[in-house]
Amino acid sequence: MIFSTLLVTLVSLATWTEPVSASLRITADHHSFGGVNYPQLQFFAPEHRDNTIKEIIKSGARVIRLFIRPDELHPDPEQELGSFDRSLLDQFDDTLAAIHHLSKGTIYRTI
């Protein structure tokens, strides 16, 4: 008796779960902000960067979060207050433009 009740409960739960889980996917047609953090994307070679962006687009992500911050391999873009390293900012701008171009404007970019 307990087994049959448990079985009925699990079956009804499984039939309820599919529509609910389908609506929670990041590819669902709503204003989801599901995405990825990619702090080093702007430092990739252009071809590798573009291929990575294409894979992110295929995954259904709607946001790519980029970061401008120093680490052991990349200097601070503003080492002196008000003085910016233009080459780092150019890499960042190129990455933002590539995301917009390759996604046809469907992916949000956040900094």
N, CA, C and O atoms as CSV, one atom per row, in Angstrom:
chain,resi,resn,atom,element,x,y,z
A,1,MET,N,N,0.814,-1.190,0.000
A,1,MET,CA,C,0.000,0.000,0.000
A,1,MET,C,C,0.863,1.260,0.000
A,1,MET,O,O,0.630,2.185,-0.778
A,2,ILE,N,N,1.850,1.283,0.873
A,2,ILE,CA,C,2.733,2.453,0.933
A,2,ILE,C,C,3.515,2.583,-0.374
A,2,ILE,O,O,3.705,3.689,-0.880
A,3,PHE,N,N,3.966,1.455,-0.917
A,3,PHE,CA,C,4.720,1.486,-2.170
A,3,PHE,C,C,3.883,2.054,-3.310
A,3,PHE,O,O,4.369,2.880,-4.082
A,4,SER,N,N,2.632,1.620,-3.423
A,4,SER,CA,C,1.786,2.112,-4.516
A,4,SER,C,C,1.485,3.600,-4.351
A,4,SER,O,O,1.436,4.325,-5.345
A,5,THR,N,N,1.285,4.065,-3.133
A,5,THR,CA,C,1.057,5.492,-2.884
A,5,THR,C,C,2.300,6.298,-3.249
A,5,THR,O,O,2.206,7.359,-3.867
A,6,LEU,N,N,3.449,5.788,-2.866
A,6,LEU,CA,C,4.708,6.457,-3.193
A,6,LEU,C,C,4.921,6.502,-4.700
A,6,LEU,O,O,5.357,7.520,-5.239
A,7,LEU,N,N,4.614,5.400,-5.382
A,7,LEU,CA,C,4.763,5.340,-6.832
A,7,LEU,C,C,3.849,6.350,-7.522
A,7,LEU,O,O,4.284,7.049,-8.437
A,8,VAL,N,N,2.605,6.434,-7.101
A,8,VAL,CA,C,1.659,7.392,-7.683
A,8,VAL,C,C,2.149,8.821,-7.451
A,8,VAL,O,O,2.063,9.662,-8.346
A,9,THR,N,N,2.653,9.089,-6.272
A,9,THR,CA,C,3.168,10.425,-5.951
A,9,THR,C,C,4.354,10.778,-6.837
A,9,THR,O,O,4.429,11.890,-7.360
A,10,LEU,N,N,5.279,9.843,-7.008
A,10,LEU,CA,C,6.457,10.104,-7.840
A,10,LEU,C,C,6.086,10.307,-9.301
A,10,LEU,O,O,6.639,11.187,-9.960
A,11,VAL,N,N,5.161,9.512,-9.814
A,11,VAL,CA,C,4.737,9.651,-11.208
A,11,VAL,C,C,4.060,10.997,-11.419
A,11,VAL,O,O,4.334,11.680,-12.406
A,12,SER,N,N,3.177,11.386,-10.501
A,12,SER,CA,C,2.510,12.681,-10.659
A,12,SER,C,C,3.512,13.821,-10.529
A,12,SER,O,O,3.384,14.837,-11.212
A,13,LEU,N,N,4.500,13.666,-9.666
A,13,LEU,CA,C,5.534,14.686,-9.518
A,13,LEU,C,C,6.372,14.790,-10.785
A,13,LEU,O,O,6.738,15.892,-11.194
A,14,ALA,N,N,6.679,13.665,-11.407
A,14,ALA,CA,C,7.472,13.672,-12.641
A,14,ALA,C,C,6.727,14.351,-13.779
A,14,ALA,O,O,7.335,15.074,-14.569
A,15,THR,N,N,5.428,14.132,-13.876
A,15,THR,CA,C,4.665,14.778,-14.948
A,15,THR,C,C,4.511,16.270,-14.697
A,15,THR,O,O,4.368,17.037,-15.648
A,16,TRP,N,N,4.537,16.694,-13.453
A,16,TRP,CA,C,4.450,18.113,-13.114
A,16,TRP,C,C,5.793,18.808,-13.317
A,16,TRP,O,O,5.837,19.988,-13.666
A,17,THR,N,N,6.886,18.081,-13.099
A,17,THR,CA,C,8.223,18.669,-13.140
A,17,THR,C,C,8.636,19.087,-14.543
A,17,THR,O,O,9.294,20.116,-14.691
A,18,GLU,N,N,8.283,18.341,-15.570
A,18,GLU,CA,C,8.724,18.656,-16.938
A,18,GLU,C,C,8.312,20.054,-17.377
A,18,GLU,O,O,9.178,20.816,-17.806
A,19,PRO,N,N,7.027,20.437,-17.294
A,19,PRO,CA,C,6.671,21.791,-17.725
A,19,PRO,C,C,7.340,22.870,-16.880
A,19,PRO,O,O,7.719,23.922,-17.395
A,20,VAL,N,N,7.482,22.609,-15.590
A,20,VAL,CA,C,8.110,23.601,-14.716
A,20,VAL,C,C,9.580,23.751,-15.059
A,20,VAL,O,O,10.073,24.871,-15.191
A,21,SER,N,N,10.292,22.635,-15.206
A,21,SER,CA,C,11.718,22.718,-15.504
A,21,SER,C,C,11.961,23.297,-16.889
A,21,SER,O,O,12.959,23.987,-17.100
A,22,ALA,N,N,11.071,23.031,-17.834
A,22,ALA,CA,C,11.233,23.594,-19.176
A,22,ALA,C,C,11.143,25.108,-19.141
A,22,ALA,O,O,11.835,25.789,-19.897
A,23,SER,N,N,10.301,25.639,-18.276
A,23,SER,CA,C,10.154,27.095,-18.216
A,23,SER,C,C,11.314,27.762,-17.498
A,23,SER,O,O,11.457,28.983,-17.571
A,24,LEU,N,N,12.148,26.991,-16.807
A,24,LEU,CA,C,13.270,27.567,-16.076
A,24,LEU,C,C,14.570,27.564,-16.872
A,24,LEU,O,O,15.565,28.127,-16.413
A,25,ARG,N,N,14.588,26.958,-18.031
A,25,ARG,CA,C,15.803,26.928,-18.840
A,25,ARG,C,C,16.178,28.335,-19.272
A,25,ARG,O,O,15.306,29.187,-19.442
A,26,ILE,N,N,17.484,28.585,-19.451
A,26,ILE,CA,C,17.894,29.935,-19.848
A,26,ILE,C,C,17.514,30.238,-21.285
A,26,ILE,O,O,17.591,31.388,-21.717
A,27,THR,N,N,17.102,29.214,-22.034
A,27,THR,CA,C,16.684,29.461,-23.412
A,27,THR,C,C,15.193,29.726,-23.511
A,27,THR,O,O,14.679,29.939,-24.609
A,28,ALA,N,N,14.490,29.718,-22.390
A,28,ALA,CA,C,13.052,29.985,-22.416
A,28,ALA,C,C,12.804,31.392,-22.945
A,28,ALA,O,O,13.656,32.271,-22.821
A,29,ASP,N,N,11.639,31.596,-23.532
A,29,ASP,CA,C,11.322,32.870,-24.162
A,29,ASP,C,C,10.790,33.867,-23.130
A,29,ASP,O,O,9.590,34.136,-23.072
A,30,HIS,N,N,11.678,34.394,-22.340
A,30,HIS,CA,C,11.335,35.448,-21.386
A,30,HIS,C,C,12.590,36.264,-21.129
A,30,HIS,O,O,13.636,35.997,-21.719
A,31,HIS,N,N,12.498,37.231,-20.277
A,31,HIS,CA,C,13.619,38.150,-20.067
A,31,HIS,C,C,14.580,37.630,-19.002
A,31,HIS,O,O,14.773,38.257,-17.961
A,32,SER,N,N,15.161,36.505,-19.274
A,32,SER,CA,C,16.118,35.901,-18.361
A,32,SER,C,C,17.462,36.603,-18.480
A,32,SER,O,O,17.830,37.093,-19.548
A,33,PHE,N,N,18.178,36.645,-17.386
A,33,PHE,CA,C,19.532,37.166,-17.425
A,33,PHE,C,C,20.528,36.062,-17.116
A,33,PHE,O,O,21.572,36.314,-16.515
A,34,GLY,N,N,20.209,34.831,-17.529
A,34,GLY,CA,C,21.138,33.728,-17.360
A,34,GLY,C,C,22.352,33.966,-18.234
A,34,GLY,O,O,22.215,34.335,-19.400
A,35,GLY,N,N,23.528,33.760,-17.689
A,35,GLY,CA,C,24.717,34.020,-18.480
A,35,GLY,C,C,25.969,33.464,-17.846
A,35,GLY,O,O,25.918,32.588,-16.983
A,36,VAL,N,N,27.094,33.990,-18.291
A,36,VAL,CA,C,28.394,33.514,-17.835
A,36,VAL,C,C,29.264,34.687,-17.409
A,36,VAL,O,O,29.127,35.803,-17.911
A,37,ASN,N,N,30.155,34.407,-16.478
A,37,ASN,CA,C,31.210,35.352,-16.120
A,37,ASN,C,C,32.444,34.943,-16.911
A,37,ASN,O,O,32.840,33.778,-16.875
A,38,TYR,N,N,33.052,35.878,-17.620
A,38,TYR,CA,C,34.242,35.555,-18.402
A,38,TYR,C,C,35.276,36.658,-18.213
A,38,TYR,O,O,35.436,37.508,-19.089
A,39,PRO,N,N,35.983,36.658,-17.077
A,39,PRO,CA,C,36.861,37.778,-16.750
A,39,PRO,C,C,38.043,37.971,-17.697
A,39,PRO,O,O,38.596,39.070,-17.743
A,40,GLN,N,N,38.451,36.965,-18.446
A,40,GLN,CA,C,39.640,37.094,-19.295
A,40,GLN,C,C,39.329,37.078,-20.791
A,40,GLN,O,O,40.257,37.020,-21.598
A,41,LEU,N,N,38.088,37.126,-21.179
A,41,LEU,CA,C,37.702,36.997,-22.587
A,41,LEU,C,C,38.390,38.029,-23.474
A,41,LEU,O,O,38.777,37.711,-24.599
A,42,GLN,N,N,38.547,39.249,-22.994
A,42,GLN,CA,C,39.138,40.307,-23.818
A,42,GLN,C,C,40.625,40.082,-24.099
A,42,GLN,O,O,41.189,40.756,-24.962
A,43,PHE,N,N,41.264,39.164,-23.402
A,43,PHE,CA,C,42.690,38.921,-23.617
A,43,PHE,C,C,42.957,37.773,-24.592
A,43,PHE,O,O,44.114,37.502,-24.913
A,44,PHE,N,N,41.911,37.096,-25.066
A,44,PHE,CA,C,42.089,36.020,-26.039
A,44,PHE,C,C,42.484,36.600,-27.394
A,44,PHE,O,O,42.199,37.759,-27.694
A,45,ALA,N,N,43.147,35.768,-28.210
A,45,ALA,CA,C,43.390,36.146,-29.605
A,45,ALA,C,C,42.026,36.293,-30.284
A,45,ALA,O,O,41.094,35.572,-29.928
A,46,PRO,N,N,41.880,37.207,-31.252
A,46,PRO,CA,C,40.563,37.469,-31.853
A,46,PRO,C,C,39.815,36.221,-32.330
A,46,PRO,O,O,38.612,36.105,-32.097
A,47,GLU,N,N,40.499,35.294,-32.986
A,47,GLU,CA,C,39.815,34.096,-33.488
A,47,GLU,C,C,39.302,33.230,-32.333
A,47,GLU,O,O,38.166,32.756,-32.356
A,48,HIS,N,N,40.149,33.036,-31.334
A,48,HIS,CA,C,39.749,32.247,-30.160
A,48,HIS,C,C,38.607,32.946,-29.417
A,48,HIS,O,O,37.653,32.298,-28.986
A,49,ARG,N,N,38.709,34.261,-29.270
A,49,ARG,CA,C,37.657,35.048,-28.614
A,49,ARG,C,C,36.322,34.884,-29.342
A,49,ARG,O,O,35.292,34.637,-28.715
A,50,ASP,N,N,36.349,35.024,-30.666
A,50,ASP,CA,C,35.116,34.916,-31.452
A,50,ASP,C,C,34.513,33.515,-31.371
A,50,ASP,O,O,33.295,33.371,-31.263
A,51,ASN,N,N,35.356,32.482,-31.421
A,51,ASN,CA,C,34.853,31.105,-31.295
A,51,ASN,C,C,34.228,30.873,-29.919
A,51,ASN,O,O,33.207,30.197,-29.797
A,52,THR,N,N,34.848,31.438,-28.897
A,52,THR,CA,C,34.305,31.321,-27.544
A,52,THR,C,C,32.953,32.016,-27.446
A,52,THR,O,O,32.015,31.472,-26.864
A,53,ILE,N,N,32.850,33.206,-28.009
A,53,ILE,CA,C,31.583,33.949,-28.002
A,53,ILE,C,C,30.499,33.155,-28.733
A,53,ILE,O,O,29.360,33.091,-28.270
A,54,LYS,N,N,30.845,32.553,-29.863
A,54,LYS,CA,C,29.868,31.755,-30.618
A,54,LYS,C,C,29.359,30.575,-29.789
A,54,LYS,O,O,28.171,30.256,-29.831
A,55,GLU,N,N,30.244,29.933,-29.044
A,55,GLU,CA,C,29.830,28.809,-28.192
A,55,GLU,C,C,28.914,29.288,-27.063
A,55,GLU,O,O,27.956,28.604,-26.702
A,56,ILE,N,N,29.211,30.447,-26.518
A,56,ILE,CA,C,28.352,31.007,-25.464
A,56,ILE,C,C,26.970,31.309,-26.034
A,56,ILE,O,O,25.957,31.049,-25.385
A,57,ILE,N,N,26.930,31.856,-27.244
A,57,ILE,CA,C,25.649,32.155,-27.894
A,57,ILE,C,C,24.852,30.865,-28.097
A,57,ILE,O,O,23.651,30.825,-27.830
A,58,LYS,N,N,25.527,29.804,-28.574
A,58,LYS,CA,C,24.857,28.514,-28.792
A,58,LYS,C,C,24.276,27.946,-27.501
A,58,LYS,O,O,23.273,27.234,-27.531
A,59,SER,N,N,24.901,28.257,-26.376
A,59,SER,CA,C,24.429,27.721,-25.090
A,59,SER,C,C,23.116,28.345,-24.645
A,59,SER,O,O,22.457,27.836,-23.737
A,60,GLY,N,N,22.732,29.452,-25.285
A,60,GLY,CA,C,21.491,30.119,-24.904
A,60,GLY,C,C,21.664,31.179,-23.845
A,60,GLY,O,O,20.681,31.738,-23.360
A,61,ALA,N,N,22.894,31.463,-23.480
A,61,ALA,CA,C,23.142,32.504,-22.472
A,61,ALA,C,C,22.696,33.856,-23.015
A,61,ALA,O,O,22.742,34.102,-24.220
A,62,ARG,N,N,22.273,34.710,-22.126
A,62,ARG,CA,C,21.821,36.039,-22.533
A,62,ARG,C,C,22.727,37.147,-22.026
A,62,ARG,O,O,22.569,38.303,-22.415
A,63,VAL,N,N,23.676,36.808,-21.162
A,63,VAL,CA,C,24.570,37.814,-20.591
A,63,VAL,C,C,25.986,37.263,-20.571
A,63,VAL,O,O,26.207,36.103,-20.224
A,64,ILE,N,N,26.944,38.104,-20.947
A,64,ILE,CA,C,28.360,37.794,-20.747
A,64,ILE,C,C,28.902,38.904,-19.856
A,64,ILE,O,O,28.891,40.076,-20.233
A,65,ARG,N,N,29.374,38.528,-18.680
A,65,ARG,CA,C,29.926,39.509,-17.753
A,65,ARG,C,C,31.437,39.550,-17.914
A,65,ARG,O,O,32.120,38.537,-17.761
A,66,LEU,N,N,31.943,40.720,-18.222
A,66,LEU,CA,C,33.381,40.932,-18.373
A,66,LEU,C,C,33.874,41.765,-17.191
A,66,LEU,O,O,33.092,42.443,-16.526
A,67,PHE,N,N,35.162,41.703,-16.946
A,67,PHE,CA,C,35.727,42.425,-15.814
A,67,PHE,C,C,36.970,43.191,-16.251
A,67,PHE,O,O,37.785,42.686,-17.024
A,68,ILE,N,N,37.103,44.392,-15.757
A,68,ILE,CA,C,38.347,45.142,-15.937
A,68,ILE,C,C,38.976,45.224,-14.558
A,68,ILE,O,O,38.591,46.047,-13.727
A,69,ARG,N,N,39.943,44.361,-14.333
A,69,ARG,CA,C,40.635,44.384,-13.048
A,69,ARG,C,C,42.025,43.796,-13.247
A,69,ARG,O,O,42.216,42.912,-14.083
A,70,PRO,N,N,42.970,44.274,-12.501
A,70,PRO,CA,C,44.333,43.755,-12.654
A,70,PRO,C,C,44.456,42.353,-12.056
A,70,PRO,O,O,43.730,41.985,-11.132
A,71,ASP,N,N,45.383,41.592,-12.601
A,71,ASP,CA,C,45.743,40.306,-12.019
A,71,ASP,C,C,47.228,40.097,-12.270
A,71,ASP,O,O,47.917,41.018,-12.707
A,72,GLU,N,N,47.724,38.907,-12.000
A,72,GLU,CA,C,49.167,38.676,-12.137
A,72,GLU,C,C,49.650,38.757,-13.588
A,72,GLU,O,O,50.836,38.992,-13.821
A,73,LEU,N,N,48.761,38.570,-14.566
A,73,LEU,CA,C,49.164,38.614,-15.973
A,73,LEU,C,C,48.830,39.930,-16.673
A,73,LEU,O,O,49.384,40.227,-17.732
A,74,HIS,N,N,47.926,40.721,-16.086
A,74,HIS,CA,C,47.461,41.934,-16.758
A,74,HIS,C,C,47.501,43.114,-15.793
A,74,HIS,O,O,47.009,43.020,-14.669
A,75,PRO,N,N,48.087,44.218,-16.233
A,75,PRO,CA,C,48.223,45.371,-15.338
A,75,PRO,C,C,46.886,46.078,-15.113
A,75,PRO,O,O,45.904,45.827,-15.812
A,76,ASP,N,N,46.876,46.945,-14.145
A,76,ASP,CA,C,45.713,47.779,-13.861
A,76,ASP,C,C,45.540,48.763,-15.015
A,76,ASP,O,O,46.500,49.449,-15.364
A,77,PRO,N,N,44.353,48.860,-15.622
A,77,PRO,CA,C,44.170,49.794,-16.736
A,77,PRO,C,C,44.264,51.259,-16.306
A,77,PRO,O,O,44.419,52.142,-17.150
A,78,GLU,N,N,44.172,51.522,-15.001
A,78,GLU,CA,C,44.299,52.883,-14.484
A,78,GLU,C,C,45.322,52.873,-13.351
A,78,GLU,O,O,44.969,52.954,-12.174
A,79,GLN,N,N,46.607,52.772,-13.731
A,79,GLN,CA,C,47.654,52.695,-12.714
A,79,GLN,C,C,47.797,54.003,-11.949
A,79,GLN,O,O,48.136,54.010,-10.765
A,80,GLU,N,N,47.541,55.089,-12.624
A,80,GLU,CA,C,47.564,56.407,-11.994
A,80,GLU,C,C,46.188,57.027,-12.200
A,80,GLU,O,O,45.641,56.969,-13.302
A,81,LEU,N,N,45.636,57.608,-11.174
A,81,LEU,CA,C,44.295,58.160,-11.224
A,81,LEU,C,C,44.116,59.078,-12.431
A,81,LEU,O,O,44.832,60.068,-12.574
A,82,GLY,N,N,43.159,58.747,-13.298
A,82,GLY,CA,C,42.859,59.553,-14.477
A,82,GLY,C,C,43.714,59.240,-15.688
A,82,GLY,O,O,43.512,59.840,-16.743
A,83,SER,N,N,44.664,58.317,-15.573
A,83,SER,CA,C,45.547,57.943,-16.682
A,83,SER,C,C,45.289,56.471,-17.028
A,83,SER,O,O,45.556,55.580,-16.223
A,84,PHE,N,N,44.768,56.231,-18.235
A,84,PHE,CA,C,44.350,54.885,-18.622
A,84,PHE,C,C,45.299,54.268,-19.637
A,84,PHE,O,O,45.857,54.967,-20.484
A,85,ASP,N,N,45.478,52.960,-19.547
A,85,ASP,CA,C,46.238,52.199,-20.532
A,85,ASP,C,C,45.300,51.946,-21.715
A,85,ASP,O,O,44.423,51.085,-21.646
A,86,ARG,N,N,45.488,52.688,-22.780
A,86,ARG,CA,C,44.585,52.617,-23.939
A,86,ARG,C,C,44.577,51.240,-24.595
A,86,ARG,O,O,43.543,50.829,-25.123
A,87,SER,N,N,45.687,50.519,-24.578
A,87,SER,CA,C,45.711,49.206,-25.238
A,87,SER,C,C,44.760,48.229,-24.543
A,87,SER,O,O,44.092,47.439,-25.211
A,88,LEU,N,N,44.692,48.274,-23.214
A,88,LEU,CA,C,43.760,47.402,-22.496
A,88,LEU,C,C,42.315,47.799,-22.773
A,88,LEU,O,O,41.448,46.939,-22.934
A,89,LEU,N,N,42.059,49.099,-22.829
A,89,LEU,CA,C,40.705,49.566,-23.121
A,89,LEU,C,C,40.304,49.230,-24.559
A,89,LEU,O,O,39.140,48.933,-24.824
A,90,ASP,N,N,41.264,49.277,-25.487
A,90,ASP,CA,C,40.979,48.897,-26.877
A,90,ASP,C,C,40.614,47.413,-26.980
A,90,ASP,O,O,39.692,47.051,-27.711
A,91,GLN,N,N,41.332,46.558,-26.252
A,91,GLN,CA,C,40.998,45.127,-26.238
A,91,GLN,C,C,39.580,44.920,-25.710
A,91,GLN,O,O,38.813,44.115,-26.239
A,92,PHE,N,N,39.257,45.650,-24.679
A,92,PHE,CA,C,37.929,45.542,-24.083
A,92,PHE,C,C,36.857,46.011,-25.060
A,92,PHE,O,O,35.827,45.355,-25.216
A,93,ASP,N,N,37.096,47.147,-25.719
A,93,ASP,CA,C,36.143,47.658,-26.713
A,93,ASP,C,C,35.953,46.675,-27.863
A,93,ASP,O,O,34.830,46.448,-28.313
A,94,ASP,N,N,37.060,46.087,-28.339
A,94,ASP,CA,C,36.973,45.104,-29.427
A,94,ASP,C,C,36.125,43.898,-29.013
A,94,ASP,O,O,35.354,43.368,-29.814
A,95,THR,N,N,36.273,43.471,-27.762
A,95,THR,CA,C,35.496,42.335,-27.269
A,95,THR,C,C,34.016,42.682,-27.190
A,95,THR,O,O,33.171,41.878,-27.584
A,96,LEU,N,N,33.691,43.868,-26.687
A,96,LEU,CA,C,32.291,44.296,-26.621
A,96,LEU,C,C,31.680,44.371,-28.018
A,96,LEU,O,O,30.538,43.961,-28.223
A,97,ALA,N,N,32.440,44.895,-28.973
A,97,ALA,CA,C,31.949,44.987,-30.354
A,97,ALA,C,C,31.748,43.591,-30.953
A,97,ALA,O,O,30.770,43.360,-31.664
A,98,ALA,N,N,32.665,42.663,-30.669
A,98,ALA,CA,C,32.545,41.297,-31.189
A,98,ALA,C,C,31.314,40.599,-30.606
A,98,ALA,O,O,30.600,39.901,-31.325
A,99,ILE,N,N,31.067,40.784,-29.321
A,99,ILE,CA,C,29.882,40.178,-28.700
A,99,ILE,C,C,28.620,40.712,-29.368
A,99,ILE,O,O,27.717,39.946,-29.704
A,100,HIS,N,N,28.562,42.007,-29.556
A,100,HIS,CA,C,27.380,42.615,-30.172
A,100,HIS,C,C,27.198,42.128,-31.613
A,100,HIS,O,O,26.090,41.783,-32.025
A,101,HIS,N,N,28.292,42.102,-32.368
A,101,HIS,CA,C,28.224,41.693,-33.776
A,101,HIS,C,C,27.837,40.217,-33.912
A,101,HIS,O,O,26.928,39.883,-34.672
A,102,LEU,N,N,28.518,39.340,-33.183
A,102,LEU,CA,C,28.286,37.902,-33.332
A,102,LEU,C,C,26.927,37.469,-32.792
A,102,LEU,O,O,26.336,36.513,-33.295
A,103,SER,N,N,26.431,38.158,-31.778
A,103,SER,CA,C,25.129,37.787,-31.208
A,103,SER,C,C,23.981,38.537,-31.873
A,103,SER,O,O,22.815,38.330,-31.539
A,104,LYS,N,N,24.324,39.409,-32.816
A,104,LYS,CA,C,23.318,40.251,-33.484
A,104,LYS,C,C,22.507,41.051,-32.462
A,104,LYS,O,O,21.308,41.276,-32.628
A,105,GLY,N,N,23.198,41.471,-31.405
A,105,GLY,CA,C,22.584,42.314,-30.389
A,105,GLY,C,C,21.715,41.597,-29.379
A,105,GLY,O,O,21.017,42.246,-28.600
A,106,THR,N,N,21.739,40.255,-29.372
A,106,THR,CA,C,20.855,39.521,-28.460
A,106,THR,C,C,21.484,39.234,-27.105
A,106,THR,O,O,20.795,38.792,-26.186
A,107,ILE,N,N,22.779,39.479,-26.966
A,107,ILE,CA,C,23.446,39.216,-25.693
A,107,ILE,C,C,23.794,40.539,-25.041
A,107,ILE,O,O,24.308,41.457,-25.681
A,108,TYR,N,N,23.499,40.614,-23.749
A,108,TYR,CA,C,23.858,41.794,-22.972
A,108,TYR,C,C,25.304,41.658,-22.524
A,108,TYR,O,O,25.778,40.561,-22.229
A,109,ARG,N,N,25.990,42.778,-22.479
A,109,ARG,CA,C,27.353,42.790,-21.979
A,109,ARG,C,C,27.350,43.625,-20.717
A,109,ARG,O,O,26.828,44.740,-20.707
A,110,THR,N,N,27.927,43.097,-19.660
A,110,THR,CA,C,28.033,43.874,-18.436
A,110,THR,C,C,29.485,43.963,-18.034
A,110,THR,O,O,30.290,43.075,-18.315
A,111,ILE,N,N,29.792,45.034,-17.385
A,111,ILE,CA,C,31.179,45.281,-16.973
A,111,ILE,C,C,31.225,45.317,-15.460
A,111,ILE,O,O,32.293,45.512,-14.880
